């Protein structure tokens, strides 16, 4: 069936397969039914669970305020779908228009939506990763296992990596009155996402709450005892720490391995698609029957120089899924672009951290509200003379205004009267992002160039 074929026939009796039983997959399925799709709908997931909410896993679940099994996403409507859970996709035959599963089954499709998301980057040494006491945190099962370990009262927890997830885990440990060491190879927590100027506030926040924060060092090895239990971690500065638990928080890996050899523009940084969520092939030609949404997708955004962005945001997964679902079952003239402005939030050490836009694009920064030394402020990022992003610490009330400034391509530095500004100067400074060619922990937005098949960046696993 061609992209502009009988759309009504597609809506009535077409076959749609969604690979990825995720937030994006569920919201896309609901949108398809809501927009009148009555054909066959199949959702494939490698976990045995129907879609669940991930943000609580590093917060409420680890604190014991919510059970991991109670994080199932609410249904907005009956999607009347066939669920293929606990069985991962193993390959894609584009010529035959079939998804191949690991159990040998194949699923024919007229339209395919890829919402496979990400998985936690594993510890680089498999034998050390298998030690009792070494964890990653991505799935519902990961969170349940880590909760049980923290509830048992370990003597000391080591968090490897001070991105958002690592910092939230450290915050949970202090709320549980557990001793915690955070090892971060960068000069400060959150530096890859917000830059070193803002990250200095995160440094102070962690240390003020009793975190043993060690920056500029890497974990070189995890050591177990004869029973296979973690007992010690070795650092690049020659020191060693006795620990019972180590949480590896080195960012995420996009789930694209199953697409190897498919001819799609898919790789470590995700699946490239256009602003309407249609996937590109390796030659940069857009497909008409394959779409992508959520954390696994990377697409160009006109507000940010048409660069391809990979967004690991809850809100983006919802909005992109809706756009993808709409475009899958409509004529080309009715397709819509995905123009969602990136937004992110995190709660750690009692502080609500939010951002809007793409801070990592910023080449200048001003503190427009509040003050850095009070840990209550808004930092505004500029890029080539226009407002490109804003980040707030306990000052989220301002972000709606800055979202409007980003959408209007307002000039930078701000040329309007500011209120609640307690900083001594509004002179722009360098936000001090690390070298973009080096891997950092968990930027919430990854800027990955203009070409859908651009492959210059390669992650080389360091000694963490």
N, C-alpha and C positions, 0 to 999 in steps of 0.2 A: 504494500500500500504506500503510495507516494505521500510526501509531506502535505501536499495540497489536494490529495484525493478526496474521497468521499468521507468528509469529517463526520457527517451524521452516522454513517455506517460504522465508523470507528467508535463513536460514542455508544452505539447500540450493542455491538458485538465484537469489538476489538479486544485484543489480549495485551494487558499491561503487566509488566513484571517490575517490581521494585526490589532492588538488591540492597539490603541494609534496613533491618528492622529497628530504626532509630527514630529520634524526634522528627527529623526531616522526612523520613519514610512514612511515618504515621500521618503527619500533617499533610503531606502530598496526597496520600490515599484518601483522607477525608475531603480534601479539596476536589479530587476527581469525582467522588460520589456527589458532592454538593453541586458540582457544575454539570451534572447530568450523565456522567459516564455509567453505563449499565452493563458493560462487557465484563470479561473475566479479569480479576485482579489478584495477583499473587505477591506476597511479601516474603522475602528470604532473609533469614538472620542466622549468624553463626552461633549466637548464644541461645540457650533454651527458653529465654524469657521474651515476652512481648515488650514493646518499647517502654523504657523507663527514663526518669529524669536524672541527669547526671550531676548538676550542681550540688544537690544535697549530699552527694557521696563524700566530698571532702570537708563538709561542714557538719550538718545536723546528724548524719549517720555516725561519724566518728566520735561525736560528742554524746551519742546515745539518746538524742532527742527524737530520732526517727529510725525505724528499722529499714534495712536495705530492701527487704521484700515489700515494703510499703511505698516504694518510689515509682510505681507504675504510673505512666502518664494517663490523665483522664481522656476519655473519648468524647469527641464533640458530636459524633454521629456514628451510626452503624455503617461500617465500611464493607461488610459482606465480602470478605477476602479469604483466600486460602493462605494459611500461614505455613511456611516451611521453616521451622525453627530448629536450632541446633544442628544445622547443616549449612556449611559455608559454600559460597560460589567458588568454583575452581577455574573457570575459564569462560571466554565469550567467543562464539562463532558468529561473526557479523554477517558472513555470507548466507548462512542458514537461518540467521536471526534466532539464535538459541543461547540461553545461559546454561552452562554446564556446572553441576553441583558435585561436591566431593564424593557423594555416595553413588555417582554414576548417572543419576537422573539428569534429564535436560528439560528446560522450560522454553517453549516457543513464545515469541513476543511480536507485537506490532510496534509497541513503544516500550523502551527500557529506561528506567530511572535509577541512577547510581547514587546511593546515599550511605555508603559504607563507612564514612567517618574516619576516625583515627584509632590507633591503639597506643598504649604507653611504650615509650622507647625502653627496651630492656637493658639490664646491666650487661656490660660488654663481655664479661667472662661467664659463660654458661654454668660452670661448676660452682662459682661463687654465687651466681643468681639463684641456684637451687638450694642454698643453705636455708635452714629453718631460721626465720627472722628477717629474711630479705623480701621486700615487698615492692610492687608497683601499685599505682592507684589509677584505674580507669573504669573498670567494670563494677557491676553490683557485687559480684563475688569477691573482687579485690577489696572493696570497702568493708564487706562483712568480715573477711578474714583479718584485716588490719584493726577493725574495731575490737574484735576479740583479743587481739594481742595487746592493744593499748589498755584495755580494761583489766588485763592481768597484772598491770603495774610494772612494766620493765624499768630497770635502773636508769638507762639512758637510751634515747632514740637519736639516731643519726638521719638527717634529711639531706640527701645528695641533690643539690640544685635548689636555688632560691628564686624560681619563677613564681607565678601566681599559685599554682597547686602546691609547690613545696612550701611556700610561705604560709598558706592556709593550714597545711598539716602541722607546721611548727606552732602556729597559733593555737590549734586544737591541743597540742601537747602541753602548752603552758596553761591553758584553761583546765586541763586535767591534772595540773601540778606535776607534770613529768619533766625531768631534765632532758633537754634537747640541744643537740649541736646541729648547726646548718653549715654545710660545706658548699661554697660557691666559687667557681673558678673566676668569675667576673669580679670587678671591684665593689659591687653592691647588689643587693636583691633587686629584682624587677628592672635591672638596667637594660635588658634587651627589649623590654616593652615600653619603658617610659624615659630612658636616658638617665645618665648619672646624676644630673642636677636634681631631678625629682627622687631618684633612687637613694640619695643620701638621707632623705626623710624616712624611707623604708628601713634603712640601716639603723637609724636612731630608734625607730619604733620597735624593732626586734630586740635590740640590746636593752632598751628601757623595760622590756617585759621579761627579761631574764634569759633570752636565747643566747647560747654560746655560738655567735655568728663568726665564721671564719671565711673571709673573702680572699680572693687571689690564690686559693689553694684548690687542689683536686684530690679526690679519693683515688688512690692507685691500686688498692687491693682490699678485699673483704676476707677476713680470716675466720674459719670455723674451728670448732674443737673436734675431738675424735667421734663424737656423736652426731656430727653434721649440723651443729647449732652455731649461729653467728656469735662471735665473742669479741672481735676486734676489727677496727678499720685503720688502714694505713694511709697517710696523707702525703702529698707531694713535698711538703716542707720537712719531711723526715719524722714527724710526730705520729703517734698512734693513739687511738681512743678506744676504750673498752665500751662496747655497746651490745645491747640485746636485740635491738631492732634497727634496721636500715631501710628507709623508704627511698627508692630510686625515683627521682623526679626530674628527669632529663628531657622533658618535652614529649612530643607526640610524633608518631609515624603514620602517615596516611595509608589507608588500606586499599592499595592499588595493585598488589602483587598478582591477584587473580586476573588482571587485565593484560599481563605480559603476553606479547605476541598477538594481541587483538587488533593492532593497527590504530588504536586510539592514542591521543596525546596524554598519556597517563604515566606518572612516575612518582618519585619520592615527595614531590611538592603538591601532588594531587592530580585531579583530572581537569584539563583545560576546557573551558566552555565559553560561549559568547555571553553577552549580557542577557540573553533570553534563555540561558541555561542549556543550550544545545552544545553537545560535546564536539570538539575538534578531533580530526584524525591526525596522524603523525606528519602529514603534509600541510597542516594548517587549514584543511578544508572542513567546513562545518557539516556535521551529520544532521539528518532530519528526524531520525527515529530514536536517538539516544540522548538522554539528558542527565545532568548531574546537579546535586544540591547539597548544602550543608558543609561540614568541615572538610570533606574530601574534594570539594569543587574549588577551582580557581578561575576567576573571571575578571575581565577588564571593567574599570569603573570610570566614567567620564569626569567625575569630580576630582579624581586623583590621577590625572594625566593618562587615562586609559591603561594604566599598568594593571597587570594581573594581581589580584589580591586573593589570598587564602585566609578565610575568616573563621576562627574557632570561637564563634559567639552563638549563644543560645538563640538570641533574636534573629540573627542572620539565617540560622537553620530553618526557622519557622517561615520567615518571609520568602526566602529563596525557594523553599519547597512549594509554597503557594504559587509562585510565578511559574516554576517548572511544570506543575500540574496543569495550570491553566493553558500554557503554551503547547503541551503535549496533545491536547484534544481540540485545538482550534485552528482555523485557517491562518496562513502566514500573516495576512493583513491585520489580524486581531491579536497578534502576539504582543506581550508586554515586556519591558526591560526590568531587570532587577537592579534597582538604584538605592537600595537600603544603605543608610549611613552607618558604618560600624559603631557599635556600642558594646561596652563591657563593664562588668562590676565584680567586685571581690570584697569580702569582709574578712579582716584579719586584725587581731589584737584590738578589737573594739572599734576599728576605723573602717568606714565605708569608702572604698576606692572605686571610682568610676572613670571611664574615658569615653569620648566620642570622637569619631574621625580616625585618622591614621597617624598616631604620634610618631611612628618610626620613619615617616617621610619628612618630619620636621628638620629644618636646618637652623631655626632660631626658636627661642622660647622667652616668654615674659610671664611673670606671676601677676595676674590681673586682679585677683581677689585674694584676701587673706595674706598669709605670710608663711614661708617655708618653715621658719623656726617655731611656728605654732602648730604645725601639722594639721592645719585647716586652711585650705587654699585652692585656687584654680590656676593651673599652669596652661597657658595658651601657646600652641605650637604654630609656627609659620613656615611656609615653604614657597620660595620664590615670590615673596611679597604678598601672600594671601594667607588667611587663616585656614589651617589644614586639620587641626585637632585641638582637643582640650582634655585635661585630666584633672580630677578633683580628689582631694582627701577631705572627707566630711564636709563637702560643699557642693553636693550634687544638685542643689536647687538651681545652680547657674547653667547646667549643661544644656538644657533646652534652648537657652538663648544662643549658646555657642554652636549648637547644631544648626540653627538658622544662619549663623555667620558662615559656617562651612558651606552650606548649600548655596548661599548667595555669593560665594567667593569673595568675602569681605577682605579689605586690605589688612595687611600685617606690617608693623605692629598696630594694634587697635587704635583707631582715630576718634573714639568716642569717649565721653566722660565715664570714668569707672567709679563704682561704689564699693564700699567695704574693702578698700584696698589699703593694706597696712604695711606694704613693702616700701623700702627706702628709694627704690629706683624702678623704673619701668623700661630701662634700657635692655634691648634684646641680648641674650647670651646664647652660646652654643649649648643645646640640650645634652651634648656629650653621649651620643649613642656609640656603642662599640663598633668595631670594624664589621660591616655587613657581610663580609666574606667569611667570617668566622662564625661557627654555630654558637647560638646563645640559647638560654632556657626560656621557652614559652613566650615569645612575642605573641600577643593576641591577634595581630594582623601580620601576615608575611607578605612583603612586596616582592614579587618574583618576576619582574621584567615585563616586556611587551609581547614577546613571541610565545604562542602556546606550546611550542616544543623546545624552548630555551632550556638548556641542560647544563649550564656552566657551573652551577652551585652543586657541590657534592658533600654530603655529611660524612666526615671521617671521625669515627668514634675515638675520642681521646681517652686517656685514663681518667675519665670523668672529672 
